[in-house]
Amino acid sequence: MFSVSEQEILRRLHTDSPWWEDRNDVRWKDSPKRVYFSPFFELIYEKKINRAVVLMGPRRVGKTVMVHQAVAKLIRKRVDPKRILYVPLDNPLYSGLSLEKILLIFTELNSIAQEESCYLFFDEIQYLSDWERHLKSLVDSYPQHRFIATGSAAAVLKLKSDESGAGRFTDFILPPLTFYEYVMFSDKEERFFVQGQKPDHILLPFLLEKIEDLNRKFIDYINFGGYPEAVFSKEIRGNPGRFIRNDIIEKVLLRDLPSLYGISDIPELNRLFVALAHNTGQEINLPGIAQDSNVGKRTISKYLEYLEAAFLIKRVSRIDRNARKFKREHKFKVYLTNASMYPALFGTIEENNKTILGRLAETAFFSNSFHWPGQSETTYYARWKNGEVDLVDMNAEGIRVAVEIKWSDRPLEDFSEIKGLLDFAEKNEFVRPHPLGCTTLTKQDTRHYGDKEVAFIPTSLYCFLLGQSLDTPEFGEELSKSTVQTK
């Protein structure tokens, strides 16, 4: 059997880092940037902390694109292009090579002195056995360099970086697109905003005038908008289910998770995920699932952990009417991390399908909310015998916000639609002013019910504004602060 020669490796390194020959030859350098790009770049450009950056996230959310955009910006900041290496470790040619071997070949090839600083990007690092040990060794042995790794097999990346990377790795999570990003990415083609300008809060009246258009855009986002490729590819938009189902869901369920955790009953895991996806936004009863599926509660609990670690689902815990947590979490809600996984499994959702759209709008609302650092850890839902509140934001200081999520204008006319919200507010104290909200289909207003004030705003507009709040220096600062503190 012939082994790969060093000359072949050298040619491949040249191919994968074409900017060595032409500093402008960087893929995707002119593509739209995600709101996560600036804090990610600042993290890899920061030289005060000697840590590798591990960029994690579900498949197809733009990790490789963001890495190449970072390369382009490094070059614009006058970093020598020959001091930047990109290695896609899913290429079989690199199998069997240690990261240090690749580093030494690279530095020798480009005549890089030992004291010189370089940037090394290792894409799809989960393809390397014991990657965390290799990466930790590089961080310790070569503090003059910056190491950045990416990977889609999020479960193993999170597990391994927690176990072996303490003090050496900084995890950076890249979720699916926000609704705001989807609108901004696709606006160049559709001219949703006047002359394609970047929206600000001054344009809120304009957005409300266009709320029907924004709602149609929101339905498109639910159907296929969580992934950048689906925004730019007409072919994918023509059959988003195949793209999302085959390239994202099935590869995680049928390949990533079974290989990472030794799951032998793959159909069982697949059935559980399909059931959870079908019931996104619904309350789940763990003993009930175990009984219906004839699978032990412990096994189901493990499957839930795996699916959550792989960024497919997110669990939300329950509190009672008095905002008290339950000692045992037998009941909880499960949301898809990206609403477009539902249409991929069960078919495109039409505008007149109000019932399913209501649940998927709630799913999209939660997924957009969770982009803010720490938000998922402070988010609950309240349910008691005669009432419910969809979202309660509560931390150590107390209850901050309570929101009902609707895909209808009925709450403005029918008091019973928000009775649970008002009952919950009557029982509890809030630590923030104006804490009660309810989303609608098209209308914005503020109503008073006794001494309680409820703000109404369209769901699509609220999600847009949530995403817009990420496109700010404040978000970058919060994200950088929370990310650096992870290890």
N, C-alpha and C positions, 0 to 999 in steps of 0.2 A: 504494500500500500504506500502511495506517495504522500509525503507530508508537505504542508504548505511552506514554501520557501520565504525567506525574509524579503526577497525582492517583490514577491507577490503582495506581501503585507505592506511594503512601502508604497507600491502602486495604489493599493486600496486606500491607504491613509491620504494620499494625494487626492484621490477621487472624492473622498468623504469631506475633505477640507479644501474645496477649490479656491477659497480666498487666499491661499498661499501664493497662487499665481496671479490672481486678479482680485484685488481687494473689494471690488463691487459684486463679485460672483457669490452672493449669499441668497439662498432661497427664501422666499416669503418676507424679504426685508421691507417691501412696500405694502404688504398686506395689513389690514386693520389689526390693531393691537387690542388685546383684552385688557380690562381694567386692572387685572392682576400683574400686568407687565412691569409697571414702574416699581412696585414694591419688590417684585422678584429680582429685577435688575439691581436695585440698590443692595439687596441681600448678597448677591454674588459678587458685586463690585466692592463691598465692604471688606477691608483687609484687617480690621482691628481684631476680629474674632476668628480664630483658626478652626473652622468647621467646614465640613462638606455640606452642600445644600442638596437635599433629596426632594426632587419635584415629583409629587405623587398625584394620582387622580384617576378617574375612570378612563376607559379607552375613548379615543377620538375627541377629546376636549381641547386639543391644541397644544400639548406639551412640547412636541418636537418643533412646531412652528414657533413657539415662544423662545425656545432655545436658540433657533437660528436668528430670530430678531434680536436676541441678546448678543449674539456674535456680531451682528451688523452694528449695534450700538457701541460695542467695545472697540470696533475698528474706527468708528466715528470719533471716539474719545482718544484716538491716536495710540491704541494698543497695536503693536506690531502684529499683522495678520498671521505671521509664522509662529506666533506665541499662543495661538488659539487652536486647539485640537477638538474635533468632533468625531466620536466613534459610536456607530450604531451596533450595539453588541448582539442584536438579533441576526446579524450577518454571520453565517456559519464559518466564514473565513477567520473570524476572531475567536472561535471556540478553542478552548485549550490554552489560550494566552492569559496570563495574569495581567491585572491592571498595571502593575509595576513594569512588567515587560513591555507593554504598550507605551508607557511613559518613557522608558529608556530608549526605545526605538525612535520615538518622536523627538526627544531632545538631541539625540545623536544625529538624526536626519537633518534637523534644522540648525545644528551647531549652537545649541542653547547652553550657555554657561550655567554652572550649578547654582549660582546666586541669583540668576534671572527668574522673574516671575512669569508663570504661564497660566492659562485658563484651559481646563480640560473638561469636556462634556462627555459623559458616558450615558448614551441613550439606551433605554430598555435594559437596565442593569440586572434585572431579575434573571436574565439568560445566563449570567455568570454564577456558577456554584460558589457558595460562601462569599457572596459579594460584599456583605457587611464587614467581614474580616479583612478582605483585600482593601476596601475603601478606608477603613479605620487605620490600617497600616500606612497607607499613602498620606493621610492627614498627619499622622505622627512623624513620619520620616521626611516629608517634603513640605514643611510649613510655609515655604515661599510661594507655593502654587495654590490656585483655587480649583477645587474639585466640585463638579456639579453632576448629579446623577438623576436620571428620570426613569419612571417605570409605570406600567399600566396594571400590573398584578399587585394592586394596592394592598391587598390583605397581607401578603408576605413582606412587602416593603415596610409596612407599618410595624408588623411583628418583629422583623429582624432589626429595624432601626431602633426600636425600643429596647430590644434585648442587648444588642452589641454596640450601639452607637452613642451611648450616654456620654455627653460632653464632646462628642466628635461630629455629630450630624445635626442639622437643622431641617426638620420636615416642613415642606411648603405644599399645601393642598391646592390643586386647581380643579374646581368643580365645573359642571356644565355651564353653558351660557346663561346669563340672566336675561330677562325679557328686554331690559334696556340695551344690552349688548346686541341682542338679536335685531332689534329695531335699528340701531345705529349701523350694524353691519349690512343690513339689507336695504337701508334707505338710499344708498347710492344708486340702486337700480330703480326703486319705486318712487323716490322723491316724496316720502311721507311727510317730511317737514319742508317748510317753505325754503326753496333753494338749497335744501340739504343741510341747513345750518345746525350746529350742535344745540340741542334744546337746553333751556334753563328755566327757572321757576317763573320768569316773566311770561313764558309761553303756556302757562297752565290754562288760561282762558281758551287759547287756541286748541290745546289738547282736548279740552272738554267739548269744544265745538266739533271736533273730529272724533268723538268717543266711539261712534259706530265703526269708523275705520280702524281705530286703535283696538277695538274688540275683535274685529276680523283678524287683525295682525296677531292678537293674543291667541286666537284659536289656531292660527298657523303655527305659532310658537309651541302650543300644546301638542300639535300633531308631529312636528319634526324640528322644532327650533332650538333644542338644547345643544346641538353639535355644530361647530363652525362649518364643516364640510357640507352639511345639509343646507346651509344658508347660501353657499356659493355655487353648488352643483345642481343644475336643473335636472340632471339624471337622478340624483338622490331624492330631490323633492318629488320627482315623479313616482318613486317607490321607496318612501322613507322607511316603511316597515321592514323591508328586506335589509336595508343598510343597518338599521339599529338592531334588528333581531339577530342577523347573522354576524355582523362585525363587532357587536358590543355585548349583547346579552348572552348569546350562546357560547361565545369564546370564554366568557367568565364562568358560566355555569357548567359547561361541558369540558373545559380544559383547565383554566386557571385554578379554580377552587378545588376540584378533585385532585389535581397534581400537588397542590400546596398542602392540603390537609388529609390526603389519603382517603377521600370519600369514595366508598365502593358503590353505594346505591345512588348513582347519578340521577336516574329517573325520579327518585324520591325527592331529591333536592330541587329538581326542575319543577315538579308538581307543586311543591311548597311555594316556590317563587311565583309561579303563575297564579296561585291562589291569593298570595299577598298582593300581587300587582292588580288583580281583578278587584280587590277590596281596598285599594289605596284610599286612605282617609277614613276608613271605617275602624271601629274598635275591635280589637282582636282578643279573644279569650283563649289563653294558652292551653288550659285543660281541655277546652272544646276542640281545638285543633288536634291535640294529641288523640282524643277519642275518635274523631271523625277520620283521621288518617291512619289510625292504628300504629302511630309512631310515638315512641317515648318522649316525655316532656324534656328530658335532658338532651336527647338528640335534636329535637326541634330548637331548643335554646342555643345549641351550638351552631346549627344552620343559620339561625337569625344573626348570631355574632359574625359568622363568615360573610353573609350577604351584606351586613352593615359595613364590615371592614373593607369590602370590595366596592363600596360606594353605590350599591344598587338600591338599598333601602335606608330609611332613617326611622328609628322608633321614638315616639313621644310618650312621656309618662303621664299618668293620670293623677289629678288631685280632686278633693271633694269640694263641696260648696263653701267650706270654710278655709279653702286653700291649704288643707293638710294633705301631706303625702301618705301613700299607703305603704305599710311595712313590706308587704309581698305584692310584687307586680304581676298578678295573674292577668290583668287586663291593661291594654295599652293600644295606642294607634300606630299603624305602620304607613309611612308615605314613601312612594317612589322618589328617589333623589332627582329624577327628571321625568316630568309628566309624559314626555313623548314616548317613553317605554310602553305605556298603556296602548296607544294606537298601534305601535309596532306589533304588539301581541294580538290585539283584538280588532284591529281595523281602524281606519280614519274616522275621526269624530266630526260629524256635521254640525252646523250652527244650530239646527233645530233640536238637537239631542240635549235638551236642557239638564236632564237628570245627571247624565255622565259628565257633561261639561261642568256642572256644579262641583262635583267631586274632584275633577282634574284641575279646575281653577283653584280649589283649596290646596291641592297638591303643589301646583305651581307657586302659590302664595308662600307656602312653607319652604319650598326649595329656594326661592329668592330671599326669604328672610334669613335662612341659615348661612348666607354668604358672610354676614357680619361676624367677626371673631367672637367666639364664645356664645353666640346666640342660641345654638342648639342645646347647650347645657342649661339654659335658663328658661326654655320653652316647655310649657305643659298644656294640657287641656283639662277642663273641669267637667265632671259629670256626676250627677246625683239623681235621686229618684225621679224628680219632676223637672229637671233642667240640665242644660249643657252650655259651655262656652268653648268655642273652637280653639282659641289661643289665649293663654295667660303667660305673660312674661314676668318671671319672679326670680329674684336673686336674694342674697343674704340681707339686703336692705329692706326687702319687702316686695309687694306686688307693684309692678310698674305700669303694665298695660293689659287690657282685656279686649279681645276683638272677636266679633262674629264675622265669618266669611261667607258671603252669599253671591250667587250669580243671578240676581233678581233685584228688581226695584220694590218688591212687595214690603220689605221692612220699613220703608218710609210711610206706608199707609196702614200696615197691619202691626199693631203693638205686640201681638203674640209672637212675632218672628224674632223679637229681641228680648222677650220676657226673661229668658235664662240669664242674659247679659246683665239686665237690670237687677235681678234677684241676687246675682253674685256680687254686684257692686254694693247692694244694700247690706250685705253681710260682712264686707271686708273694707279695710282701709288701703288706700293707694299712696305711694311715695312720690308720684309725679302728678302734676296738674293735667287736666283734660285726658284722662287715661282710657276712656271708653270709645270704641270705634266699631263700625259695621261697614263692610264693603257691599257694593251694589253692582248692578249691571251697567247703568248709564248715568245715574244722578249723584250730584254732590250737594250736601246740605249739612246743617247743624240743627238738631232738635233737642228740646228740653222736655224731660219727663220728671216732673216734680223738681227735686234739687239735682237731678242727674242730667248731664249733657252728653249727647252721643254725636260723634262726627261721622257722617256718611261720605263715602268716596267710592268711585267705580273700582272694581277689583283690578282691571287691567292697568288703570292709571296708578293705583297704589303700587303694584308690582314694578311698573316702569320707574316710579320715584325711588323705590327701594334700590333698584339697580343703579339709578343715577347717583344715589348717595355713595356708591362705591367708587365712582369716577371723581374722587376728591382726594386732596392731600391727607385729610383726616383719616380716611379709610386706610391709606397706605401706612400712616403712622401706627394705627391700631393693629393692622395686620403684621407689620414688622415687629411691634412690641410683643404680640402674642406668639409669633413664630419663634423669635429668638429665645423665648422663655420655655420652649417645649422640652429642651434637654439641658 
